[in-house]
Amino acid sequence: MQRVRVLSKQVAVVGDGPAGGQAGEDMVCPMRKARQDGGSGPVGEALRRIQASGDTQEQRKRYLEEIRNSGDRLMADGTWPTLSMFDAGLSTGHDGDVPTRAELAQEIEAGAFAEGFDAVNLLPGPWKDARTQEEQVELLERQATADAQGYAMFQNVRYMHQYGGRGLASNIVVPSIAFYGTGSEMRRLICARVFIGDPDDAERLSRVHTRKEGNFCPFLYDSVIATDDNEYWQAQRRHLSEAFLPLSSLAQILPQSLERARGCAERLAGAAAGGAAVDMNDFLLHEAQAQLQLALLGCPESFMEATNKDIRATFQSEPGSVEVGALTSAMQAIMEQTTSEPSLALPSDGRPVVGPLSRAVGTSKLPGSANFGNMLLILFAGHDTTGHTMTWLLFELARHPEVQRELQREVDAFYAELEGRDPSYRDLSRLPLMDRCITETLRLWPAVPNGTFRRLQFDETVKGPRGEEVLLPRGTAVQVANWPRHRSQELWGADANRFNPGRAFAEEELARVGCPMAAVNPQSRRFSPFAHAPRSCLGRNFAQMEMRLIMLSLFRRFTFELAPPYDRLMGKDSTPVPDVAEFRGINRGTMGPMNLDGGSQYAWGSRHTTAMQMFARPRA
């Protein structure tokens, strides 16, 4: 497939003068700039055209039309989008997330099925029970609703028990609704995914069938995680991986990450003053986004603070919390800053003029669609996964105070051995209990429970309900999910649903790649929070560094306890299949803890948000 190698035409860098940026309150947030100047920018102009129609249904159509047109322009000549699919839910209050029954019936009658849908006849699953069109519509509506609720993963695990014959090791097929394509080629189709629970099949398919399904393209264009072109993926990965090399890149930006982590403890002390409860999920998502922008991108702190909250709100996709078009306004400013010629002057705050990720994007010679998609990917997945993992870690340590005290002793000993100097990248490998706590958190609460979505590159066999071989044809969509394998008692023992940082890994499960923290990145048939090579997570080493620096800073000064209403979860084990109204992970691409203050009843126009109320008590 021929690809246009075009970078967007650059304009002036926003808010980044020779001294490295203006003071915080003088910095104009690019997300609000279009509104402050009367909406004269491209985003403001697009929104005015859409909102002029008045009628809600007509506006919804126009939003999708503008999203498609934006995608076409981006793919054709690298013009940054005015709206993206992240705006689709915000623009409709998420009513559009679930098609109407009439729409679903129409799509079934029109044969709007994705490639590989015949898999519904090859493995067990709920489609075989849907004998009439009415039952098929009801099934698809139920699946789309679960997706909107962040519950689809758990519903699929229910189906594994109901149809699969092998519990959490079952391979089943589940129909659902998905968007494919970009721009004017974007279409909503009925797909059938083979949901892989068998650990041997999971590892083999992940390693051998590297072609992606294509369901991320509407959101992330032809980025490294979304493209279904394997040669194009390899070219992108080779270039972007330079930004995450442990010693040549990460060790160099550790001082910036360390500085931010130290300030993190000061900010928490202020938020928790007087014994106030703090939403640690929101706090840590903010810190993870800050680490990305300051260290990996080299952004000035004023720029980061001006964009952080609204970027997070858009990715969390909470109606009413941020305006439609806010993300694309910010992304235009970030892309302009990232891909423009760097100043030769050193910023006054001592930060690198260009971070390693900015350098990788700016010198990639990839088309604007890949650069824009990769930046969206890093800003979304890079902060959500790390922020949620740190929240789940604090949640489990608050529920296991004896482990928390032991970890605090390890942290104290770590700083004592440093004798007043700053920790280096290699020093971070000398925290064995913290390693085990983070790894166990990634097992019990994987940030990406959905795992990875692939499309078979050739005919392949997987295990059926009795362990027999079942042939799947080339083009079949498969989902290699993390959640069922990470919670399997057959793979982990009777305590699979409990936090146990003493859990042992076999020698062959530990990565050996010459990296100082290689041994803390296990990867095996039963454990793959960062996915299997060769399409494993590019940013895993940065995430491991970032988490350790922040946790060192926090546990040196604080003891964490669950605040109401989360304190009622003390002593309770979680389950692989929670009830929809129980406390659970809210899984929308990444999985965060359910906001219990928001109520457990799902309603259209709003969605379960994520939160974790905690007390951060100063250590004696």
N, C-alpha and C positions, 0 to 999 in steps of 0.2 A: 504494500500500500504506500503510495507516494505521500510524503508529509511536507508541509510548507515550513521551512526553517526561518521563521520571522519572529523577531522580538518586537514588543509594543514600542511605539514611538515614545520617547521619554520626555518628561516635563520637569520643572524645577523640583528639587527635593523639598519635601514639606517639613518645615520647622527644624532644619538641621544646618545651622550656619557653621562658620569656621571653628567656633568654640564648642561645637558638639551639641547644639540645641538650646532653645530658650528656657527660661525658668518655667516651672510647672504651670502656674496659672496663666502665663502668657501663651502657652501652647494651645493652639486651636485643635480640638479633637476632630480628625477628619471625618468621623462618623456623623458629626453635627454640623460640619462646614456647609453642606448643601442647604441645610435648614437656616443657618445663620445668614447666608448671603442671598436668601430668597429662593433657594433651590435652583441656582443658575447652572449648576454642574449637570453632567449627563444623567446621574442618578435622579436628581430632583426633577429634571425635565421628563424623564420616563414615568416617574410617579405621578406627575401632574396629568399627563395624558391618560393614564390608567384611571385615576380617581375622578376625572371629569365625567366618566360615564355614569356615575351615581349608583346604578343598579348593582347589587352585590354579586349576582351570578355573572353579569357581564364583566365586572371587575376581575372576578376569578379567572375568566377566560383570557382577559387581557394580561393579567400577571403571567400566566403560563406562556402566552404568545411572546411577551417581552423576554422571558427566560430563554425561550427557544431562539429568538432573534439574537440575544446576547451571546448564546453559545455559538451560533453561526459566525458572528463577527469575530469572536475569539479564535475559533478554529481556522478562519480564513486568513486573517491578517494580524492577529495578536492584539486586537482592541480589547481592553479590559472590560468585563461584563458590567452592565448596569444593575442587573438582578441575577441571582443564582437560585438553584433548587433549595438552598438553605432558607430562602425567603418564602418559598411556597407555603410552608406550614404557618409561618407568621402571618401571611397575607389572608389566610382563610380561617384562622383560629383552629386549624387542624381538622375542620370539617372535611376538607378535601383529602385527608389521609385515607379515608375509608370510602370506596366507591359506593354509590347507591345500589340497591338490588336491581333496579332497572338497568343501570350501566353494566353491572356484572352479567346479567342475562343477555344483554346485547352483545357483549364481548364473547361470551360462550357461543352464541349463535353465529357470530362473524368469524369464529375460528381464530381468535386473537391469542394463540398459544405460542409460547417461546420455543426455541430449538430444544429438542430433547424431552418434550412433554410426554412422549410415549413411555417414559420410565415409570409412570403411574401404574403400568400393567406388569412391571417386572419385580417389584418388591412390595411388601405389605405397607399399608398406610390408610388414612381416612378416606381417600378418594374412592376406594372400592366400595365403601358403604354408602356413597352418595350416588344413588341409582337414578334419580330424576334430576332434571335441570334445577328444580327448586331446591333440592338438597345440595346440589353443587354450589349454587349461589349462596346458600346459608353457610356452607363450609368455608368458602372464600371470604365471606364477610366476617366470619369469626376469626379467621387467620389475620385479616387486615386490621381488625379491631385490636387483637392481641399485639400486633406490631406497633400500633399507635400507643398502646398502653405500656410498651416496654416489657411485655410479658411473653412474647412469641417463643423465646428460647424454652421457657418452662412448659409452655403448652406442647412444644415438640417433644420434650422429655416425657410428658404424659402419654403422647402417642407411641413413644418407644416401648413403654410398659404395656400399653393396650394392644399394640399390633406386632411388635418386633420379635417377640419370642425369646429374646436374649437380654432383657433388661436394658441396662445402660450401655451394653455392648452391641445393641441392635443397630442394623442398617435399615432404615425405612425411607419412604418417599412421601413428601409433604407438598401439596400444592399451595401456591401463594401468589400475590400480586407484586410485580416489580416493574420499575422503569428501566429501559435500555436505550442506549444511543445518546447523542448530544445534539443540541440545536434543533433544527427542524426535523431531524431523524429520530428524535426522542419519542418513544412510544411506551404506553403502559400495556404490559402483556401478562397473561396467566402462565406462570412457570411451574415446573415440577422439579424440586430439588431432592436429590438423594442425600439424606441426613445421615452422616457417617458416625457411628458410635464405636465400631470395632477398632481397637487400638492399632492392630497391624495394618488394617486397611487405611486408617487415618494417616499413619506415618508414610506408607508407600505412596498413596495418592498425592500427598503434599509435596513429596520430594520429586516425583516423576512427572506429574501433570501440572506444570507450572503456569499454564494459560489461565488467566482469570475469567470469571463468568461474564463480566461486562456490566454488572449491576451497579457499580460505583461510578461509571462514566457520567451519568447525568449530574452528579454532585461534584466530582473531582476531575472531570474531563479526561485527558489522556495522560494523567499523572502516573508515577511509578507504581502506585498501588492499584490503579484503575484499568490501565491499558490491557487489552487482550492480545496485543501484538508482542510476542516474546522477544523478538530482536530489539524492538524499541524499548521494552522494559529493561533489557540487559544494558543497553547504552545509557539509559537514565541512571540505573543503579550504580554502574561503574563510576559515573561522575559524582553523584550525590554522596556516595559512601566516603569520599575524601573528607567530608565535613564531620564524620563521626569516628575517624580513626583515633583509637585511645590515646596514643602518645603524641602524635603529630598535631592533632587538633584539640581533643578534649583536655589533655594536660595543660595546653596553652590557655584555654579559657576558664580553667578551674578558678583562678583568682577572682574573676567576675562572678562566677557562681557562688563562691565562698562568701564574697562581700554581701551578695543579696541574701544568702542563707542566714548570715549573722543579723542582718536587719530584720529578717523574718521573725526572730525571737523577740526583738524590741516591739515590733508591730503587734505581735500576739499579746505581749505584756500589757500594752495599752488597751487592746480589745477586751481582755479578760479582767481588767482592773475592777476592784470591788467585788470580785466573785461572780462577775457576769458570765453567763453561758455564751459560747461562741459557736457559730456554724462552721465547724472545721472543714466541711466539704467545700464551702464557698471560699474560705480562707486559703485552703491548699490549692484549689483550682487557680486562684489569683496568683499564688506564688509560682505554680508551674508555668503559667503563661508568662509571667515576668522573667523567669529563668530562660525561657525560649527566646524572647525578644531581646533581652539584654546580652546574653552570652552567645547564643547561636547566630542571631541576626546582627548583633552589635548596635542595636537601636539605642538612642539616648533615653534616659529614664523618663524624662518628661513625655516623650512620644509614647512609651510603653504605658504610663499611667493614664494617658489620654485615651487609649484605645482598649485597654485590658477588659474593663467591665462589660462593655457592649459587645465585644467579640465573644466573650464567654456566654453572655445572655443569648446571643444568636445561635451559638452551637447547642446550648441547652434547649433552645427552641421553645421558649415560654411566651405565649401570646400576651401582649400588653407590657412586656418587660423591656422591649427594644423595638425601634421602628423598622418597618420593612425598608430594605436598601441600606441599612446601617453597615452591614458586613462588607458589601461591595464597595461602599465609600471608603472604608478603612483599608480594604485590600488594595484599592487603587493607590492610596498613599503609601502603603507598605511596599508595593511592587515598584513604585516610582523611586522610593528610597533605596530599595534593595538592588535594583538593576541599573541605577545611575552611576556615573563615574565618581569614585570616592574622592573626598577631599584629602589633600596631603597634610592638612593640619591635624594635630593630635587633639582630640576632645579634652576639655578641661577636667572631666571626671575620670580620665585615664582609661576609658574603655577603648577596645579596638575600633578603628574607624569602620572596618568591615568585619562582621563575624564570619566564621567559617561557612555557615549555611548561605549567608548572603553572597559570599564569594563564589560558592558552588553554583548558585542560581544565576548570578550575574555573568559568569564566564561559560555557561553551559552550551551556548549556541543552539539550545533547544527552542522550539516554537513557544510563543507566548502562552498557548493553551497548556503545555506541559509545565512551564514555570509557574503559572497561576495556580494550576491544580496541585502542584507539589507544595506551594506555599500554604494553600488552604489545608492540605493534608497535615503538614507539620503543625500548623497553628491549632487545628482541631484535635487530631489523634495524639499529637505530641504533648498537649497539656491535659486533655481529658484523661488519658490512660494513666499518666503519672500522678495527677492530682487525686483521682479516685483511688488508686492503689495506696497512696499515703493515708487517705481517709480510712479505708478498710483496715490498714495496719493499726492505726490509732484505736479504731473500734475494737479490734481483737485484743490489743494490749490493755485497754481499759477493762475489758471483760476478764482478763487474766493478769491481775495486778502482780502476781508473783513473778511472771515473766517480765513484766515492765520493770520491776525493781532490779532484776538480774541484768536487763539491758542497760539500765542507768549505771550500774556498777561497771559494765564494760565500757560505756562512754566515758565515765570518769577516768578509768585506767588508760584509755586511749589518749585523752588529753594530757594526762600526767606523763606519759611516755614521750610526748612531743616536746615537753619542757619549754613551752612558750612559743615554739615556732608554728607556722601555719601548716596544715596537713597537705601533703602532695597527693597526686593521683594514685601512686603506688601505695601510700599509707592506707587508702580506703579499703584495700584488700585484707586489712588486719582487724576485721570486725566480724568474727565468726557467728556470734549470736544474731547480730543485725542481719547478716547474710541469710541465716536460716529463717528469721522472722519475715523478711521480705519475700523469700521464696515460698514460704507456706501461705502467705497472704495471696500471692499470685496463683497458687493452686486453688485455694478455697474460694477466692473472689477474683477470678481472672478479669482483668479490665476489658478484655474483648472475648466474652464468652461465646460469641458467634463463631469464633475461629476464622477460617478463610473460605472463600467461595471460588471454586474452580470449574472449568469446563474440560471434559476429557478430550485429550488430543488423539487418542486411539481407543479401540475397544478394550475393555478392562473387566476383570472379574472381582466381585466383592462377596462377602459371606451373606447368605440368606438367613431366614429365621431359624433354621435347624443346623446352621453351620455349613450348608451346601454352597457350592459356587454358583453365582448368578452373573451372567454376562450382561454388562452395560455397554451400549454402543457409543462410539465416538460422538461427541457433542452433548452428552448428558451433563447436566449441571449437578455438581456435588458440593455439599457444605461440610467441611471438616470442623466440627464444633469442639471447643475446649471444655465446655461446662460438663457434659456427661462423663468424659474420661477423667476429669479432675475430681469428680465426686464419686467415682466408682469404688465400692467396697472390695470388689474383686481385685482391683489394681492397688488399692491403698490400705486395705484392712478394715476392720470393724469401726474404727474411729475416723473414717473418711470425711465425715461431716463436722469434725472438731478441729480446732486450731491446735496444732502440735508441731512447734518449731524444732522438736527433736527428731522429726521424721527423717529417715535415712534414704539417700539416693545411692544407687549402685554406681560403681566407678565408671562404667560405660555410659552412664547418663550425663556425666559432667563434660562440659565443653572444654576442649584443649586446643586453643588456637594461638597461644603465645601472648595473650592479653592479660594484664595484671588481675583483672576480675573475671577471667574466663570460667573459673570453677564455680562462680555464683550464678551462672546462666545455664542450669540444667536443661536438657532437651532430649526427649525420648518419646516412645510410643504412647506413654501415659501422661506426659507433661510437655506442653508447648505453648506457654502464655505469649511468647513472642513469635509463634509460628515456626515451622520447620524450615531449615535451609533447603533450597537456595533463595526462597522468598521470605526469609525471616525479617523481623523488624529492623529497619536501618538504624533507628534511634535507641536501641536497647541499651547500649553502653552509656549514652548520655543520660538516659532515664535512671540507670543504676547509680551513676555519679551524683545526679541531682537529688535523688531520694536520700542517699547517705549524708550528703552535706546538710540537707534540711533537717533530717532526723537527728543528726549529731547536735545541731544547734538547739533543737526543741527539747530533747531529752536531757541535755545538760542543765536546763533551767526549769523544766516543768514536769509535773505528774498529771496524767490525763484520766478523767473520770467521765462516765456517761451522764449527761444531764437529762431531766425529764423532757419528753416522754421516752427517751431511748434507754433510760435506766431500767425499764421493765424487761429489757432483753438480756440482762445479766443472767448467766447460768443456763440460757436456752440455746440448744443446738439448732443450726439452720438445716434445711432439707433441700434435696435436689429439685423438688417440685413443690414450692410454696403455694399456698392459696393466693388467688389474685389480690385479696384484701389484706393478707398478712404483710408483715415487714419483709421486704425482699429487695433485691437489686432491681433498679430501673434500667433496662437495657435498650438503649437507642444508639447502636453503634459502639458505644462504650457503656460500662455498667457502674452506676453510682448508687448510694444507699437511698432508699425511699424516704421522702420527707413526711414524717409521721404527723407533723403539725398541720400539713396541708390536707389531712383527711385521706381515707383510703378509697373513697368512692370516686370512680372515674366518671367524668362528665364531658360531653362534647364542648369544644371551645376552650377547654383547659386540659392540662395533662399532669400526671404525677410529676412533681419536681424532685430533685435530690437534695438532701441535707443531712447533717449529723451534728446535733447539738451536744457540746461537751464543755466540761469545766477544765481549764488549764490552771492547775494549782502551782504556785511557785514552790520549788523545792527548798527544804530547810537548809 
